[in-house]
C-alpha cells in the first residue's frame, strides 16, 4: 500500500523539477563584433567599455548569458534569425527599428572617413567628392545603407566586407581608399594592433553620428523579456 504514495510523490517531484531545469538552461547569447576600444578581445576574453556596460546591465537583471564575438555580418544575421539573441554596438535606424527591442545605449559612434595618412589625394571636403574613391564597409552595417542612399554603388565605390578587420586590411594594403571608423579607432589586423599614426581622419560624417545600443531580438522568450522590464 505504501508503494502508491511513493510513486505519486516521484511523479509530482519530476513534474515540478523539469520546468525549473528548463528555465535554468535558458540562456541568452549576446553577440557583437571586434571594435576597440568598445568591444575588444585579449587572451580570448571579450572586454571593452561597451562590453562592461552590457555585463553590468544583464547582471542587474539576473539574465543568464554568454557573450560571443563574430564578424559583423554573422553577428547581425544571428540576431535577426535565431532565438534568444542580443546584439550590441548596433545603431538604431528606421530599417532596424521594428526588428529589435532597444535596451540601453552603450556608446556614441562618431564616424569619419579614414584613410592612409600619406595619401594627399584623399583630402576631401564633402561626401560627394568621396564618390571618386572606394570605401570599405561591413555587410549589414548601417553605413552601407547610408552610402547607398547618397548615390554610392556596390562594387564601384562601395566595397563590402564581412568584418571591420577585413575593412582595415583592405585599407592597409591599398585595395580601397577609405574605411568608415569611429573617432577613437584602434586598427587591429590578424589580432595585432597596427600603428594608427599611419592613418588620418579625412571627413566627419555628421549624419552617421549616433548612439549604439544593446538590443534584443524579437524572438527573446517571454520569461527573459519579463526580467528585462
Phi, psi and omega in degrees: 000328183286345183290326184294310177302321179296321179294317178298320179298320179296316180297315179298318180298316180295319181300319181280337184284320187295318175301322180294318178295317180300317181293319182295329183276351182283109185238143175269133172264123182252120185247152176201181176244167173287120180204075181299146004269007186278317176232115185236165175223120177220125182053042179064019177248127180276126181222208181103161185296320179292320179299319180295322177295319180296314179300314181300317181294310183293323176297321181293337180265358180069033181272134172275118187214164174220130180266131179231144182248132180221165165303148188304319182302319181286320179301316181294319179297317178300317184292337182256357183232341185251159181278148175057050178243138168241157180220144177224160190083026184248136179276145178270108180244168179301322181294328184263347190311314185272357182275339187224162164262124187268118192264293181217148172287146181242331172191165178261128180269117180244091193271145175229156162279119184245137178214179179297138186288343181269012181260089180297334182287350181272001182284093181248162183242351178206165185292328180301321179295333181291344180294343178278357182238176177252142182233126176274127176224152182281139176301135182073007174280145184293340176292334176296310178298322181298312181296321177299320181292341180263007176095007174284158184231139177295143179065010173241290174242001169246124175245115184277140175230169179270340185208163177296328178296317178298321179295316178298321181298320180295319179295313182301320182271009176061033176272337172225168183267321185229160167228151175265118184220159178289157181300336181263025190307140175229090186297132177228130177229128180054039176079003182240136176289141175246156187295113182285354175289346177278000185233152182228145174273113187265324184211125177281131182261087188304318185289345178263357179291113186203165172278150172246158194228165159269125183231148180250137177295155181292347181271007176302136184295152179304323181296320179287320178301322180298325179288335184280347182284000000 
